[in-house]
Amino acid sequence: MKKRNYVPVVLLLLLSIQNIQAQDLKPSEAALITGQQQRHHLMPVPMSLNFRPGKLAVNDSFTVALKSFKDARLQAGIERAVKRLENRTGFALARGWTNDPATATLVIECLGPGQSVPSVEEDESYTLEVSEKQAMLRAPTVVGALRGLETFLQLLDGDRGGYFLPLAQIQDKPRFPWRGLLIDVCRHWQPMEVVKRNIDGMAAVKLNVLHLHLTENQGFRIESRRYPKLHQMGSDGLYYTQEQMRELIAYARDRGIRIIPEFDIPGHTTAWFVGHPELASAPGPYQIERTYGVFDPSIDPTREEVYKFLDRFLGEMAALFPDAYMHIGGDEVTGKHWRLNPQIQAFMQKKGLQDNHALQAYFNQRVSQILQKYGKKMVGWDEILHPDLPKNIVIQSWRGQKSLAEGAKQGYTGILSSGYYLDHLYPAAMVYAVDPVRADSGLTPEEEARILGGEACMWAEYVSPENIDSRIWPRMAAIAERFWSPRSVTDVDDMYRRLAVVSVHLEELGLMHELYADKMLRRMAGSQEVQPLKTLAGVLEPLKVLGRANVHPITQMTPLTRLVDVAGPDSRAARRFSLMVEALLSDAPRFSVYREEIENLLSEWHRVHPTIYAMADRSPVMREAEPLALELSQMSAAALEALGYLSAGVAPHDGWRAEKLALIEAVSKTKSELEFPILPTVRRLVIAASEIPQLKSMSPAEWNSHVTTLASDNDKK
Ligand code: ACM
């Protein structure tokens, strides 16, 4: 378990510091300052941020004035922002904008439209100055103004006097120009509204690239007019028409977001072959793949007809997608079907291609020429890295920072995705800690500049339109901060504090990351009364890194409606429990800080067991919750006993510790698709209780550190 530094609340309150440059701070200082500094909820934290005492009131006479440049995109962006402001405050605000910058509450001075097709070179900078009289947002481009509007909305606060903005001076621009989210719409289809609400969420946290993974073994999701059998036979009828895609591209552009399409070739191509088996390296027929994993079907890179096909198809897509970049995938080619095909083997021999990697490099080079012809730069996964490819390609690293740095040293631009796999379900703290360019990367400034940023990946084996938002948000906001904010912004507790507020703001945009759970639990229970089930789901997390597949393999056709599909990746209850227990143990030998709250929480957990058994009588799908509810009750009982011993300052009897640790051990070994993130904290309480006698011979701080060591030794076992 990760150790946290406990900063006493009093210290936070005593400190009073003004004028903070976030990038100047060490993490611990940043925590102290953001802890008391207006307790702002800006995410990402701006490059430079100065607060001063005072407020700009936001009331029902709020108006916006546009100075200098205006266009339809900016005006629509302002209207959306005003609508959100109205919904938050309950005020009916003036429609449109005043022509009088002198009296307006928010004045926007934008110098120009920005690029007609958003690009990696877009100027996204802005400044925002909030005085008692008005807020002044200045930006060289519309995209910069849109970014600033999001900051404006995040600054809104309230107190007894009403709504207000704290007086502030902000200068902001992104650390990286490529800040993305990949959504795999193939393994599970995601309809238009899901993509749109996620684009809105992206804009709210200043992300600027939506990477749509459009073709896969399990589905071909874009209409091709030149080769209609691709989508007609490879998609179960679930694909975006070209008209819909144009709508999405315009929707994203309106929000300063690029859409980059991925056509994953030469592997991951089974769905192409359902309609076009002639492209494949092995004879068909082929069917849409319903299971998950890495598969052998791959495009035959040796036949000229294949390149004619790709030329026509990619040419069609190049005309549809305006972005300068096109992603060709290139990952996980097994090469098996190449080895088994004598004609391919003869081709390799004739061309002197030593191995499958050389054959794939030959293929990539041909594809790269096609893309060049259509004015597109190529993006691909690590595997495409090869000295023969032009240097303007982008390597998207899913294998790690090392291979990203390796590419940068060889002169390639790159983006990082390793560490940002949302489907691996690591908590926000872990994804937040991953930096595209670590301070110790060993890269020269020139090489470092080749790392354009990163993309988080929402691979879709285990997400439906119903729960996908909960796997993306709010963690994506923490990653967005990593991509935008100065490297020095790393305080995890403060990130979680702000994330909780940003998560509520994200719901304004229609995102379902909070709402989905109640609905799914009601369906599961067949009842309005789901509180015990919600409590149980709230202290569970699905196994990390697709571990669930080893327990209960599923296919594309399996409904994603069970407890494992509800439980989120970053249990708030577990985190709260852990922080409270840490504070309690730091309060040795009194053990009174948070004691009552911890007791209440444990009692609530303890009670779920009988109720869930009763509910499951009528709902067979709930029965898998029964053993988990029992385990939760047992662990809570152990923790309550530990709390009792600590409160009384009395050590438990011989054998108690071994018995409770055995229980915890048994829970950790239970075969389940879900795990209890509260488990290390329960163990810590049990060990603390049984170490009470040591308090006589140690200072409280020594004792606490001794308990932490014992508990983490136990974690490792
Ligand atoms: C990948 O995860 N195969 C890009």
Boltz pocket constraint, residues with backbone or C-beta under 6 A from the ligand:
constraints:
  - pocket:
      binder: B
      contacts: [[A, 331], [A, 332], [A, 381], [A, 398]]
      max_distance: 6.0
